[in-house]
């Protein structure tokens, strides 16, 4: 059984450089993947329904390489 978690909009789900051993599957909303470069947060990509993130820390046992934030963007559909 996979536990379900809810995150408020604009809240961090995982943070860059944190240790982790959990992967996530996105349900109805979207998340934004970002990285801090030269003191500024830079958005890399947005993931949506059924996409996954966080799995690399389970595989390589290294700190998180990016921050993931709960966001919602109207797709216009």
N, C-alpha and C positions, 0 to 999 in steps of 0.2 A: 504494500500500500504506500502510495506517495502522499505525504502531508501537503495540504494546501495552505498557502500564506497569502495575505493581502497586504499591499503596500500603498500608503498614501501617495498621491501625486507629488512629484519633485523630491521624494525621499530616496536616499541611497539604499540600494538592495545589497550590493557589495561595493567595497572600496579598494582602489588600487593599493597594492602592497600588503593588504590583509592576507592572512593565511586562511585557506578554506578547503573544505572537503565536501562541498555540496554543488550539484548542478541544478539548473532551473529550466523549466519549460513555461513559456509565456501563455497565459490564457487569453482573456479578451482585450487587454490593453497593450501598450507598447512600452519598450524600454529604450533608453538612450545609452550608448556605450561611449565613454569619453576617457581621455588621458590627459594628465597634466604635463604640459611642455613649456619649459621656461617660465614657470610660475603662472601660466594661464591654462584654464581647462579648455580642451579642444574636443569637440564631438566627432567621433569617428563614424558612427552609423547608428541607425535605429532598427531595432528588431521588433517583430510583431508576432501575431498568433502562431503558436506551435513551434516557434523557433527556440533554440536553447542557448544558454550561456553558462559560464562557470565550470564547465567540464574539464578544462585544461588543468586546473589546480588539483583535480582528482587524479589526473594522469601523471603530471610531472612533479607534483608535490612542492611546487614553488608558490610564492605569494601571487596574489591576483595581479594581472597585468593591466587592468583598466578598472574604472568605476562604472557601475551600472545604476541608472536612476529610473524610477518609475515615472513615465510620462504618458500623455495621451495626445495624439495629433489627429485631427479630423481628416480622414482620408478622402472626404468628398463623395463617398459612395453611399 
